[in-house]
Amino acid sequence: MSKADETGAPVPEAGTTSRAGPQRPGAATRPRSPRGSGKSRTAHRGLSAAAILGFSAALITLVLDQATKLYTLFVYDLPVKEPVEFAPFINLIVVWNRGISYGLFQQNSDLGRWALVVISILAAIGLSVWIRRTSAKLLAVSLGLIVGGAIGNVIDRIAYGAVFDFIQFHIGTWSWYVFNVADAAIVAGVVGLLYDSFVLEGRRAKK
């Protein structure tokens, strides 16, 4: 049996507790965090799927570029064996490029060499920021290819004073530019960037 206080309201007897149990001060007014909010905050602070793809593309490009250059130069010893017919339309030769990709804008001075190094590094940093902010996967991968290729050629300029090109594409007596993996990645990245800008960007805007 419960006792009644002066107002007539029942008072629990000593040794009994309410079914709801004791509550901490302020517990009734404290809002609960929505389920999964911790994960949402973590995802917001981390990299998006597009950014992960972009930086992965940059890393893979850089590793492949440097691995093929180091093997061709110091293991296969192409400077001694050139020219080598690798395929019906591809020869392996040694060309030291002091310009940008595909031999453009040749620089014969140390000032020009280091200017290209600085410009390439600044461009890679800017594109990396773009990768970090974009949610478009093809755009991120395309930017990653350009970043990886740019860094690969920067390493060459710092280590050798010029970029090591060794892949010669030719048809009969007609020969195209001599290039490397980094150059090919940069071209593929530019193509992907243009496709995203002129085709995919319009589709995203309509959604």
C-alpha positions, 0 to 999 in steps of 0.5 A, a space after each residue: 500500500 502507498 501512503 498519501 502526502 498532504 496533497 493526496 498524491 501517493 508516495 512510494 513506501 520506503 524500500 520501493 522504487 518506481 518501475 522506470 528506475 532512477 534518472 540522472 539529472 537532465 537525462 529526460 531533456 538530453 537529446 539522443 545522437 542520431 544513430 550512425 552520426 559518429 560514422 558520418 562525421 568520420 566519413 566527412 573528415 576522411 577521403 571520399 571514394 573519388 579522392 581515394 581513386 584519384 590518389 591511387 591513380 597518382 600513386 600507381 602512375 608514379 610507381 609504374 613510371 619510375 619502375 620502368 625507367 629504373 629497369 630500362 636504364 640500370 637493369 636492361 641497360 638500354 643506353 648500350 643496347 639501343 635501338 631495340 625493336 619492342 614491337 612492330 610499331 614501338 622501338 626503345 631508344 634513349 632520349 633525354 628531354 629537357 622540356 615538358 612532355 613529348 619534348 615541348 618547350 626545351 630548356 637548356 639552362 639550369 634556370 629553365 630546368 628548375 623553373 619546370 620543376 617548381 611549376 610542375 610541383 605547384 601544378 601537382 599540389 593544385 591538382 591534388 587539392 582538386 582531387 581532394 574536393 571533387 566527388 566525380 570519380 572519372 575527374 579524380 582519376 584523370 587528375 590523379 594520372 596527371 599528378 602521378 605523371 608530373 611527379 614522375 618527370 619531376 623526379 627525373 629532372 631532379 635526379 638526372 637533369 632531364 626527363 628520361 624518354 624511351 618509348 618511340 612510336 613509329 609507322 614505317 619511317 614516320 616517327 612520333 614523339 619519344 615518351 615515357 609512362 608519365 607522358 602517356 598518363 598525362 595525355 590520358 588524364 587530359 583526355 579524361 579531364 576534357 571528357 568530364 568537362 564537356 560531357 559528364 559535367 553537363 549530365 551532372 548539372 541536369 540531375 
